[in-house]
Amino acid sequence: MPKNRVARLKSRPVGLVTRDNFDIESDELPGLEEGQILVKIQFVSLDPAMRGWLAEGKSYVEPVAVGDVMRSYSAGIVEESRHPDFAPGDAVAGMFGVQEYAIIDSRAALRVDTSLAPLERWIGGLGMPGVTAYFGLLDIGNPKEGETLVVSAASGAVGSIVGQIGKLKGLRVVGIAGGPEKCKYIVDELGFDAAVDYKAGNLRAALKEHCPDGVDIYFENVGGEITDTVMNLMNIGGRVPVCGMISVYNATEIPPGLKSIRSVLVNRLRVQGFIVFDFAKRYPEAVKALGEWHASGLLKMREDVRDGGVDAFPDVLNMLYSGENNGKLVLRV
Ligand SMILES: NC(=O)c1ccc[n+]([C@@H]2O[C@H](COP(=O)([O-])OP(=O)(O)OC[C@H]3O[C@@H](n4cnc5c(N)ncnc54)[C@H](OP(=O)(O)O)[C@@H]3O)[C@@H](O)[C@H]2O)c1
């Protein structure tokens, strides 16, 4: 059996994660039991929620326990199998953790087709972030042709798919992103109607200019001041799918509350949080639709693949919170 490089939680972070929060070691791998498969992980998904999984307290999943392998979505190739449904060479994705090899019950592995898309895309646009975008916009956002959609973190894994599905559904789509390059990308490459650079300092005026009929759906990925600014531009009957709040995930004090709550009343907004797991039974529907749009060139996806292996995990994760990633952030292991 090969050695396995693995990241285990050593201590709970305060603020951004550091290398010291993890024990990163090489372990011996045990032999397989009946029904298990050995996966050589190739790509580990970096997701903003990982910071939440490290914190104690009530959340939508149990926190990663100190001493446990860091939880992550990953994709890899089966190297050994003791289950008749899997054979060496099969490509699979699942919650395999931040490590080079995973020995898992075969029921925890999802077979993926690398003839349709590269392996890393199955943990990106065709995986959890794509499915999040699909249900968040279509089920929670309830879009109607001709409406205006604003999405934040618009060039990222979820936001880029939200905006493109919005275009497919006949919406006017305005993305909020950090910096001119990301803004150019979502308009020129992804076909958004307009982009607003929130770092340029004139968010409200720019949104008003690009949303002349107001905002019907705000797909919330970031929280903080951006939320207040967009919420105050919403139309009566608007919807706000609350997908994420990345601006507060590393906060060491409780951040100030929403200043725009009056808009919820005055405009009769429907503000609804959701977690992608809520739609677990319907994942195949989303993957089918995303796959078809992708195959016909209607849905573009890009991954930002970083090298450095398991040892680089804490530093690469932090790129999400500084906005250094350009597309779905993935670590090659
Ligand atoms: N509800 C669910 O089930 C679910 C599932 C998946 C993801 N999510 C949420 O969806 C959101 C996006 O996740 P993702 O995987 O697609 O990440 P991503 O957008 O690919 O990467 C994160 C991006 O967030 C932006 N950002 C970071 N700090 C920010 C801040 N303080 N203010 C404004 N923007 C900031 C950065 O883009 P800029 O350079 O543009 O600032 C960064 O590139 C996250 O909030 C995540 O937690 C929720």
The ligand as a Tripos MOL2 file, in Angstrom:
@<TRIPOS>MOLECULE
LIG
   48    52     1     0     0
SMALL
NO_CHARGES

@<TRIPOS>ATOM
      1 N1        -25.8990   27.4030    0.4050 N.am      1 LIG1
      2 C1        -25.1430   26.4430   -0.1190 C.2       1 LIG1
      3 O1        -25.4800   25.2650   -0.1120 O.2       1 LIG1
      4 C2        -23.8450   26.8310   -0.7580 C.ar      1 LIG1
      5 C3        -23.1320   25.9300   -1.5600 C.ar      1 LIG1
      6 C4        -21.9590   26.3630   -2.1760 C.ar      1 LIG1
      7 C5        -21.4990   27.6680   -1.9600 C.ar      1 LIG1
      8 N2        -22.2000   28.4770   -1.1560 N.ar      1 LIG1
      9 C6        -21.7710   29.8610   -0.9300 C.3       1 LIG1
     10 O2        -21.6720   30.5250   -2.1740 O.3       1 LIG1
     11 C7        -20.7290   31.5870   -2.0680 C.3       1 LIG1
     12 C8        -19.7370   31.4940   -3.2270 C.3       1 LIG1
     13 O3        -19.0140   30.2700   -3.1060 O.3       1 LIG1
     14 P1        -18.0890   29.7650   -4.2980 P.3       1 LIG1
     15 O4        -17.6870   28.3710   -3.9780 O.co2     1 LIG1
     16 O5        -18.7510   30.0520   -5.5870 O.co2     1 LIG1
     17 O6        -16.8040   30.6880   -4.1340 O.3       1 LIG1
     18 P2        -16.1550   31.6130   -5.2700 P.3       1 LIG1
     19 O7        -17.1660   32.6420   -5.6200 O.co2     1 LIG1
     20 O8        -15.5880   30.7690   -6.3340 O.co2     1 LIG1
     21 O9        -14.9550   32.2770   -4.4830 O.3       1 LIG1
     22 C9        -15.2030   33.1540   -3.4380 C.3       1 LIG1
     23 C10       -15.2630   34.6090   -3.9520 C.3       1 LIG1
     24 O10       -15.9320   35.4050   -2.9960 O.3       1 LIG1
     25 C11       -15.5380   36.7340   -3.1680 C.3       1 LIG1
     26 N3        -15.2770   37.3590   -1.8590 N.ar      1 LIG1
     27 C12       -14.4100   36.9410   -0.9070 C.ar      1 LIG1
     28 N4        -14.4530   37.7700    0.1510 N.ar      1 LIG1
     29 C13       -15.3700   38.7280   -0.1490 C.ar      1 LIG1
     30 C14       -15.8590   39.8740    0.5490 C.ar      1 LIG1
     31 N5        -15.4150   40.1810    1.7740 N.pl3     1 LIG1
     32 N6        -16.7860   40.6450   -0.0560 N.ar      1 LIG1
     33 C15       -17.2430   40.3300   -1.2870 C.ar      1 LIG1
     34 N7        -16.8240   39.2740   -1.9990 N.ar      1 LIG1
     35 C16       -15.8950   38.4820   -1.4250 C.ar      1 LIG1
     36 C17       -14.2410   36.7290   -3.9880 C.3       1 LIG1
     37 O11       -14.5460   37.2310   -5.2760 O.3       1 LIG1
     38 P3        -14.2660   38.7790   -5.6410 P.3       1 LIG1
     39 O12       -12.8350   38.8340   -6.0820 O.co2     1 LIG1
     40 O13       -15.2640   39.0430   -6.6800 O.co2     1 LIG1
     41 O14       -14.4680   39.5440   -4.3610 O.co2     1 LIG1
     42 C18       -13.8880   35.2570   -4.0830 C.3       1 LIG1
     43 O15       -13.2520   34.9350   -5.2790 O.3       1 LIG1
     44 C19       -20.0870   31.4470   -0.6970 C.3       1 LIG1
     45 O16       -20.6910   32.3380    0.1980 O.3       1 LIG1
     46 C20       -20.3990   30.0230   -0.3030 C.3       1 LIG1
     47 O17       -20.4100   29.8190    1.0740 O.3       1 LIG1
     48 C21       -23.3530   28.0960   -0.5560 C.ar      1 LIG1
@<TRIPOS>BOND
     1     1     2 1
     2     2     3 2
     3     2     4 1
     4     4     5 ar
     5     4    48 ar
     6     5     6 ar
     7     6     7 ar
     8     7     8 ar
     9     8     9 1
    10     8    48 ar
    11     9    10 1
    12     9    46 1
    13    10    11 1
    14    11    12 1
    15    11    44 1
    16    12    13 1
    17    13    14 1
    18    14    15 2
    19    14    16 1
    20    14    17 1
    21    17    18 1
    22    18    19 2
    23    18    20 1
    24    18    21 1
    25    21    22 1
    26    22    23 1
    27    23    24 1
    28    23    42 1
    29    24    25 1
    30    25    26 1
    31    25    36 1
    32    26    27 ar
    33    26    35 ar
    34    27    28 ar
    35    28    29 ar
    36    29    30 ar
    37    29    35 ar
    38    30    31 1
    39    30    32 ar
    40    32    33 ar
    41    33    34 ar
    42    34    35 ar
    43    36    37 1
    44    36    42 1
    45    37    38 1
    46    38    39 2
    47    38    40 1
    48    38    41 1
    49    42    43 1
    50    44    45 1
    51    44    46 1
    52    46    47 1
@<TRIPOS>SUBSTRUCTURE
     1 LIG1         1 GROUP 0 **** ****
